[in-house]
Amino acid sequence: MALKELFEAGHLLNLTPHPLTLFRGEGEAETLPSHGSVRLEEKVQEVPNWPLPLVRKWFEGLTVALEPIPADICQYAAANLNGGGADGHILMVAVSGIVAEALRDDRLRHAFARRLGDLLGVEPEVSGRDLDPHLVVIVPDTGPESVVRDADGRIIGVRRFYTVR
């Protein structure tokens, strides 16, 4: 299924801060614009008495923002988030790798699902790991087997996505 079709059916949101370009075969590419962003609230603590400058970092919260999305797509996405979508019952959300790793924490994953539900106009009926059948967090795979670069070495797209769970 094409990225645009998945978006229009409420099955895919791009919450990376940039458009996603997926290459499917020889030069065949499709691009999905950013629909918003997820920002992690990073905490930093200095580690005292260490021979090198060293800090500990962790994430305690997140901020989710959505760009304006047509109301019908919001309704489809909300239904999919709650497992009531007509075809497939899933909502895939593309995020950065660091965000996906942070969302392995059930507390942050639950907060993410709640905030996303709020923005879509629905309260998720499931929580924590129970969201897995409905909310699938995916990441553009920028590894060497998937990344597509231009002549100057800049990333212009990927051939696949991955998930951390």
C-alpha positions in Angstrom: 0.0 0.0 0.0 1.3 3.5 -0.8 2.3 5.8 2.0 -0.4 8.4 1.0 -3.1 5.6 1.0 -2.0 4.5 4.5 -2.2 8.1 5.8 -5.6 8.7 4.2 -6.9 5.5 5.8 -5.7 6.7 9.2 -3.0 4.0 9.5 0.1 6.1 9.3 1.3 9.3 10.8 4.8 10.8 10.3 5.9 12.4 13.5 9.5 12.9 12.5 10.4 16.6 11.9 10.9 16.0 8.2 9.3 14.4 5.2 9.8 10.6 4.8 10.8 9.3 1.4 10.4 5.5 0.9 12.2 3.9 -2.1 10.4 0.8 -3.4 12.5 -0.7 -6.2 14.6 1.0 -8.9 14.2 4.7 -8.4 10.5 4.4 -7.5 10.0 6.7 -4.5 7.1 8.2 -2.6 7.3 11.0 0.1 5.0 11.6 3.0 5.1 15.0 4.7 5.7 15.5 8.4 2.4 15.5 10.4 4.0 16.8 13.6 6.7 15.9 16.0 7.6 14.1 19.2 10.1 15.8 21.5 11.7 14.1 24.5 12.3 15.9 27.7 15.9 15.1 28.4 17.3 15.2 32.0 21.1 15.5 32.5 23.1 14.9 35.7 26.8 15.4 36.1 28.8 12.4 37.4 31.2 13.7 40.0 34.7 12.6 40.6 35.3 11.1 37.2 38.6 11.5 35.3 36.7 12.7 32.2 33.7 15.0 31.9 30.7 12.6 32.2 27.0 13.0 32.5 24.0 10.7 32.8 21.1 11.3 30.5 17.5 10.0 30.6 14.1 11.0 29.4 11.2 11.8 31.7 8.5 13.1 29.5 7.6 14.0 26.0 5.7 16.6 23.9 3.6 15.5 20.9 2.5 18.1 18.4 0.4 17.5 15.3 0.1 19.7 12.2 -3.5 20.2 11.0 -4.8 16.9 9.7 -8.1 16.6 7.9 -10.9 15.7 10.3 -11.8 12.4 8.5 -8.2 11.2 8.7 -8.2 12.1 12.4 -11.3 10.1 12.9 -9.9 7.0 11.1 -6.6 7.3 13.0 -8.5 7.6 16.3 -10.6 4.5 15.5 -7.5 2.6 14.5 -5.8 3.6 17.8 -8.7 2.1 19.7 -8.7 -1.1 17.6 -12.0 -0.1 15.9 -10.8 0.7 12.5 -12.6 -0.9 9.6 -9.5 -2.4 8.0 -6.6 -3.5 10.0 -7.1 -1.8 13.3 -3.6 -0.4 13.6 -2.1 3.1 13.7 1.6 3.2 12.6 3.5 6.3 13.9 6.9 7.1 12.4 9.3 8.6 14.9 13.1 9.0 15.2 15.2 6.1 16.5 15.9 7.9 19.9 12.1 8.5 20.4 11.3 4.8 19.6 14.0 3.6 22.1 12.5 5.9 24.8 9.0 4.6 24.1 10.1 1.2 25.2 9.5 2.6 28.6 5.8 1.7 29.3 5.3 5.0 31.2 6.4 7.1 28.3 4.6 4.9 25.8 1.4 5.3 27.8 1.8 9.1 27.9 2.6 9.1 24.2 -0.6 7.2 23.4 -2.7 9.4 25.7 -1.4 12.6 24.2 -1.8 11.3 20.6 -5.3 10.2 21.5 -6.0 13.7 22.9 -4.7 15.3 19.7 -6.8 13.0 17.5 -9.9 13.6 19.7 -10.2 10.2 21.4 -9.1 8.7 24.6 -7.3 5.4 24.0 -9.2 2.5 25.5 -6.1 0.5 26.2 -2.9 1.3 28.0 0.7 0.3 28.4 1.8 -2.8 26.5 -1.8 -3.5 25.6 -1.4 -0.7 23.0 1.0 -2.9 20.9 -1.8 -4.5 18.8 -3.1 -1.0 17.8 -0.2 1.4 18.1 2.9 0.4 16.1 5.9 2.7 16.5 8.1 2.6 13.4 11.5 4.2 12.5 13.0 5.0 9.1 15.9 2.6 8.8 19.0 4.6 8.0 21.3 1.5 8.3 23.6 0.7 5.4 21.2 -1.9 3.8 18.2 0.6 3.7 19.5 4.1 3.5 19.4 5.9 0.1 21.9 8.8 -0.4 22.4 11.4 -3.0 25.7 12.0 -4.9 27.0 14.2 -2.0 26.2 11.5 0.6 23.1 13.2 2.1 20.3 10.9 3.1 17.4 11.3 0.8 15.3 8.3 1.9 15.1 4.7 3.1 14.0 1.4 1.7 12.3 0.1 4.9 11.3 0.9 8.4 12.0 -0.9 11.6 10.5 -1.2 15.0 12.2 -1.6 18.4 9.7 -3.9 20.0 
